[in-house]
């Protein structure tokens, strides 16, 4: 019989996952290489400029105090999605230039944030979710983008390309695989001239693949590219 972590180990594991997520965000931030022009305007990766900040903000995404309506229709004004899951209806995270409308699942809370990024913890005290978006400079296929992000994060070495999903006409890769002994990573993202975007979660391997995907894809389903791009 497999022994699950004790409550004390839960707390230590949660702290480690959040710390690892912050470090992973830094690794993903720095893996753009020479894609961006060497000008000041090109430094749009998280933590280097306030281009993704909402006017009057400190440059970090903020979680609003209002929750979206519960129910099958998702958040009010949420974009249509062909992901097959309703948009998340929890707290809205604002302060992005490239996208808008980003919401967490019910019960999830932002635990760390910076320019163009945030990390959130799940209601179980163990699951973590990360999101990063910045101005895009390259045009990669979904498979190329998946390889780029996978190679830029050593904790994702166990993930494999699972195909693609489409949201608002944008094709995003899906990576999935084990993360340590008890967790599974599911990551979605793209690298296009419109935006560099990656969304991932680390959740218990006792959940089914569909349950894990529903959590992450509900956040992706809330992301609205059109309001920011004007398309």
C-alpha positions in Angstrom: 0.0 0.0 0.0 1.4 3.4 -1.0 1.8 5.8 1.9 0.4 9.2 1.4 2.1 12.3 2.9 1.1 13.3 6.5 -0.4 16.7 7.2 3.0 18.0 8.3 4.6 16.6 5.1 1.7 18.2 3.2 2.7 21.6 4.5 6.4 21.0 3.7 5.4 19.7 0.2 3.2 22.7 -0.5 5.9 25.1 0.5 8.4 23.2 -1.7 6.0 23.2 -4.7 5.3 26.9 -4.5 9.1 27.6 -4.2 9.7 25.3 -7.1 6.9 27.0 -9.1 8.5 30.4 -8.5 11.9 29.0 -9.6 10.3 27.3 -12.6 8.7 30.6 -13.6 12.1 32.2 -13.5 13.5 29.4 -15.7 10.6 29.8 -18.2 11.2 33.6 -18.1 14.8 33.3 -19.1 14.5 30.6 -21.7 13.6 33.0 -24.6 17.3 33.2 -25.6 18.0 35.6 -28.4 14.4 35.7 -29.7 13.7 39.2 -28.4 15.4 42.3 -30.0 18.2 43.7 -27.7 16.3 47.0 -27.1 14.7 48.3 -23.9 11.3 47.8 -25.4 12.1 44.1 -26.0 12.5 43.4 -22.3 8.9 42.4 -21.9 9.4 39.1 -20.1 8.0 38.9 -16.5 10.0 40.8 -14.0 11.7 43.1 -16.4 9.2 45.7 -17.3 5.7 46.9 -16.3 4.3 46.6 -19.8 1.9 44.0 -18.6 0.7 46.0 -15.7 -2.7 47.6 -15.5 -2.7 51.4 -15.3 -2.0 52.6 -11.8 -0.9 49.1 -10.6 2.5 48.1 -9.2 3.2 45.9 -12.2 1.9 42.7 -10.7 -1.3 40.9 -11.6 -4.0 41.4 -9.0 -6.8 39.1 -7.9 -10.1 40.9 -7.8 -12.4 40.5 -4.8 -15.4 39.5 -6.9 -16.1 36.0 -8.2 -17.8 35.2 -11.4 -21.3 33.6 -11.4 -21.4 29.9 -10.7 -23.2 27.8 -13.3 -22.6 26.2 -16.6 -22.4 29.5 -18.5 -19.1 30.4 -16.7 -17.9 33.9 -16.0 -19.9 36.9 -17.3 -18.6 37.9 -20.7 -16.3 34.9 -20.8 -15.0 34.1 -24.3 -16.4 31.2 -26.3 -14.2 28.2 -26.1 -14.0 24.8 -27.9 -12.1 23.3 -25.0 -15.2 21.4 -23.8 -15.1 22.8 -20.3 -16.8 26.0 -18.9 -14.5 28.9 -18.0 -13.4 29.1 -14.4 -15.6 31.1 -12.2 -13.3 31.9 -9.2 -11.2 35.0 -8.6 -10.2 37.1 -11.6 -6.5 37.9 -12.0 -5.9 41.3 -13.7 -3.0 43.3 -14.8 -2.1 41.7 -18.2 -1.7 43.5 -21.5 -1.8 40.6 -23.9 -4.9 38.9 -22.5 -7.8 39.6 -20.1 -10.5 37.8 -18.2 -8.2 35.3 -16.5 -9.9 33.5 -13.7 -9.0 30.8 -11.2 -11.1 27.8 -10.4 -13.3 28.2 -7.3 -11.3 27.8 -4.1 -7.9 28.6 -5.7 -5.9 31.6 -4.4 -2.9 33.6 -5.8 0.1 33.0 -3.6 2.8 34.8 -5.6 2.7 37.2 -8.5 4.9 39.5 -10.6 4.7 41.3 -13.9 2.8 39.2 -16.4 2.7 36.1 -14.1 1.1 34.6 -11.1 1.2 31.3 -9.1 -1.9 30.0 -7.2 -2.5 27.3 -4.7 -5.4 24.9 -4.7 -8.0 24.2 -2.0 -6.3 20.9 -1.1 -3.2 22.8 0.1 -1.0 20.8 -2.3 -1.9 21.6 -5.9 -0.2 24.6 -7.6 -1.0 26.5 -10.8 1.2 28.9 -12.7 0.5 31.4 -15.5 2.9 33.6 -17.5 2.2 35.8 -20.5 4.3 38.4 -22.3 4.7 40.1 -25.7 5.5 37.6 -28.4 8.5 37.9 -30.8 8.7 34.5 -32.6 6.3 32.3 -34.4 6.6 28.6 -33.4 4.4 25.7 -34.1 2.7 24.1 -31.1 5.2 21.2 -31.1 8.1 23.6 -31.3 6.7 25.8 -28.5 6.2 22.7 -26.3 9.8 21.6 -26.9 11.0 25.2 -26.0 9.2 25.3 -22.7 10.0 21.7 -21.8 13.7 22.2 -22.4 13.6 25.5 -20.4 12.2 23.8 -17.2 14.2 20.9 -15.8 11.2 19.8 -13.6 9.2 19.0 -16.8 11.6 16.4 -18.1 9.0 13.7 -17.5 6.3 15.4 -19.6 5.4 14.4 -23.1 3.6 16.1 -26.0 -0.1 15.3 -25.8 -1.3 17.1 -28.9 -3.0 20.5 -29.2 -6.1 22.3 -28.1 -7.7 25.4 -29.8 -9.0 28.4 -28.0 -10.4 31.5 -29.8 -8.6 30.3 -32.9 -5.2 30.0 -31.2 -3.5 26.6 -31.2 -1.8 25.7 -27.9 0.3 22.6 -27.0 -0.5 20.3 -24.2 2.3 18.6 -22.2 1.7 16.1 -19.4 3.8 13.8 -17.3 4.8 12.9 -13.7 6.4 15.4 -11.3 8.0 13.6 -8.5 6.2 10.7 -6.7 2.8 12.2 -6.1 2.1 14.8 -8.8 1.4 15.2 -12.4 2.1 18.3 -14.6 -0.3 19.5 -17.2 1.0 22.5 -19.3 -0.5 24.5 -22.1 1.1 27.2 -24.1 2.0 28.9 -27.3 4.8 31.2 -28.8 3.5 33.5 -31.5 4.0 37.2 -32.4 0.8 37.8 -30.5 2.0 36.4 -27.2 4.3 34.1 -25.3 1.9 32.2 -23.0 2.2 29.2 -20.8 -0.2 27.9 -18.2 0.5 24.8 -16.0 -0.6 23.0 -12.9 0.8 20.3 -10.7 -1.9 18.1 -9.2 -2.3 14.8 -7.3 -1.7 11.7 -9.4 -4.8 10.2 -7.7 -6.9 12.5 -9.9 -7.9 11.2 -13.3 -6.4 12.7 -16.4 -9.7 14.3 -17.2 -10.1 15.8 -13.7 -6.7 17.4 -13.9 -7.2 18.7 -17.4 -10.6 20.2 -16.5 -8.9 22.4 -13.8 -6.3 23.8 -16.1 -8.5 24.0 -19.2 -11.1 25.9 -17.2 -8.5 28.6 -16.6 -7.5 28.6 -20.2 -11.1 28.8 -21.2 -11.4 32.1 -19.3 -8.5 33.7 -21.1 -9.7 36.3 -23.6 -7.3 37.3 -26.3 -9.8 39.4 -28.3 -10.3 42.1 -25.7 -6.6 42.8 -25.5 -5.8 42.5 -29.2 -8.9 44.1 -30.5 -9.5 41.2 -32.9 
